[in-house]
């Protein structure tokens, strides 16, 4: 089992409840898309899975590590975090840092301290960083500073870092929000192919419903901090989606220029989905 959550809740110090009674599990190697309106709790859920936030209720395990043992600075956290790769919507990359260093940082948690420090001073695996960047058409940016890149390029550098890390669990929070539709689709398919090749679990929060339905076999809808549904993609129809996005007027966020299948009565029709995605 890659992870299991049982009745997990997250209430912040100010009293705001971000997650409530979340029960969710994934076998190793599953690919799951999280969808839902802004503020639904998708990022909080990924943060709990990534051990960045500790639940205030419930229990669970991530990569066989109990969530209660993954508090910052704890021994368990140091053991499990190098096995988790997180892709941020806005990657926290220092502007003066070179791209090669940003990518190699993916393995800092796996290397001994001396190697990590040495790599910060002089990149120790230039070929490995270049290969990861090449998969995202960024090999020519190897020695460029991060503050010289566009938002979309920074997102792809963050993805390259996780590809280089080769974690067992990939948590992607809006990983292609700054990319055009064609590049977003290619990038999502690259992430899926990488996860499949290594039997890694991939959980991606996606703004675009069509991107989720067209590429992931399992869809989890999140609404008001709770799981609204957890279904195979071919069972997610228009009524469920419109209810999920009711707080946004029922308008479905899409990535494609012409999301044909979302305008059809049966959003789960395989032929229509294939034509669109």
N, C-alpha and C positions, 0 to 999 in steps of 0.2 A: 504494500500500500504506500503510495506516495505521500498522501496526507489524509487525515480524517479530523473533522470538526464536529463536536457534539454539543449543541445548545450554546454555542459561543456568542458572547455579547461584548460590546466595547462601549463604555461610557467614559467620556472625557472628564477632566477635573471640573470643568465649568457646568457639568450636568447634562451636556448634550449626548444623546445616545446615537452613536454612529452605526452600530450593528446590534441586532437583537435576535436571539434564538437561531443562530446560523448552524445548520447541520448539513455538512457537505463532505464528500470523500472522493478520492480519485485513485485509481490504480496506477502503478508506474507505467508511463508511456502514453497516458491519455492526453488528448488535446481538447481543451475546454475554452469557450469564449464566454466572457461575462458581458452582458448588455443591460442597459437601463438608463434612465434619465440622469442628468447631472445632479450630483449630490446624493445619489442613491446609496452609496456606501461601497462602491466597487474598489476604489483606491484603498479604503480602510481594510477591506477584506484581503487585498493583496498584501498590505502592510503586515497584517496578522500572520498570513502564510509565510511571509519573508522574515518573521521574527523581529521586525522593526517596532511593532506595537504588541503589547501583552494584553490578552483579553481580560476583562474584568468579570466575566462570567463564563461558565461552561468549561470544557476541556477539549484536548485534541493532541494530535501528534503530527509533526512534519518530518518526513524522512526518518521515521522511528524515534524522533526526539520529542518528548513531551513539551507542549507549549509552555507549561509552567516553569520549565527548566531553561527556557531560552531568553531570560531577561538579559539586557545589555551587560556585557562584562562577565557573564556566567560562563562556566566551562562548556556547557552544552551548546551555548550560542556560538562559541569559537569553533566548535566542531562542526556544527550544521551549516553555518552561514557560507562557508566556502563552496558548499554543494548547491547553493541556491544562486541563480543569476537573475538580477532584477534589471529590467529595462524601463527607464523613466520617460514620461512624456517630455520633460525638459531635463536632459541628462545633467547631473551636477559636475560638469567638467570645468576645472579652472581655466580661465581664458589664456593664461600664459603657458599652459601645458601643451606640449606637442602631441599630435594625434598618436604617434607610436607609443608614447608613454601612457596615454589614456587607455589604449587597447590592452597593453601589457598589464595594466592594473587589474585586469580581470582575474589574474592568477596570484595576486599578492597574498591572498589568504591561504593559498595552497603551498606557496614557497616558504622555505625557512627565512628567518628574519634577515640574515646577511644577504641573501639573494634579492629579497624585496628592496632593501636599501640600495644595493648595488644597481638594480634596474632603474631606480628613480634617478640615479646619477648618470648611468649610461645604459641604454636599452640592451638587454641581454638576449632577446629573441626577435631581432628585426624581421627575419624571414617569416616567423609565425604571425607577427602583427600584419605584415604585408599581405599574407595569404588570407587572413580574416577580412581585411579591408577590400581585397580584390573581389571577394564574393558579393560586395555591395558597391562595386564600381568606384572605390575610393582609394585605390592603391597609390594614386598620384598625390594624395594628401598626407602621406606617411609622416613627413617632417614639418608639416604646416602647423601653426599654432591654432588652438581651438577657437580663439576669438577672431580668427580670419575665416571661419566657416559660416555657412547659412544655417538656419534653424533645422532644415531638413537634413543637411549634412551632419550636424551634431547628433541628431536622432540616430542616423545610420552608424556613426562612430560608437554610440552607446550600444547598439545592436552588435557591432563587430567585437566589442569588448566581451559581451556574453558568449558570442560564438567562439572566441578564443578561450574563454574560461571553461567551456564544456561542462556546465553544471548538470545535475540530475533533475533539478526543478527550475524551470524558466517562468518567471513572473513578469509579464509585459503590461505596463500601464499606458494605454493609448500610444503604442509604439510607432504608429505611422501617421499621427495627426498632422504633422507638418509636411507630408509628402503628397504629391499629386496622385490621382486615382490609379494610374498605371503603375507607378513606382510603389505605391502602397500595396497593391495586389501582389506584385513581384516580391516585395520584402516579406509580406506575411507568408507567402508560399515558401520562401527561403527558410524562415523560422520553423515552419511546420516540417519541411524536409530535413532540417538539421535535427529536430527533436525526434523524428521517426528513425533516422539513421542511428541515433545513439540510445533509443528507447528512453528518452527523457520526457518528463511530463511538462506540458506547456499550458499555462493559464494566461489568457490574454483578455484584458479589458478593452473593448472596442467601441468607439463612438458610432461607427457605421454599421447598421444592422445588416445590410446586404453583404458586407465584407465578412461578417461573422457567419451568416447563414450559408454563404457560398463556399466556405473553406473549413469550417469546423463541424465535426460530427455531433458534438454535444454543446448545447446552449444553456446557460444559466442566467435567468432574468433576475435582476436585483432591483428592489423598489423599497424606499423608505427604510433601508437598513436590514431588510429581510429578503429571503429567497422567495421570489414570486413563482418561479417554475424552474425545473431542472429536467430537460427533455432532449431526446435526439433532435437534430436539426430538422429532419423531415416531418416532425410532429409540431413544429412551432408555426402556427398560422396567424393570420391577420388579427383575429379577435384578441389573442393573447398579447400580441405586440401593441395594438392600440390601447389596451388596458394598461400595459406596462408604461407607456408614454403618455397616459392620460393627463398627467400634471403639466405636460408640454403641449397640450391641445391635441394629443393623439398624433402629432406630426412625427414621422419616423425619420431619424437622421440616417442619411445614406452617403456612400462614397462614390458610387458610380454616377456617370453623367445621366444615364437613362436606366434607372433601376426598375426594369419592366416587371420583375416578379413581385415587387411590393405593391404594384398597382392591380394585380390580378386577384380574383376572389379567393383562389387557393394559393397562398404564399408558399406552401410546401410542395408544390408540383415540381417534380424533378426536371422535366423537360424545360419548363419556364426558368427554373433556377440556373440550369446549364446555359441557356441562351443569354442570361444576364451576366453570369459570373464566370 
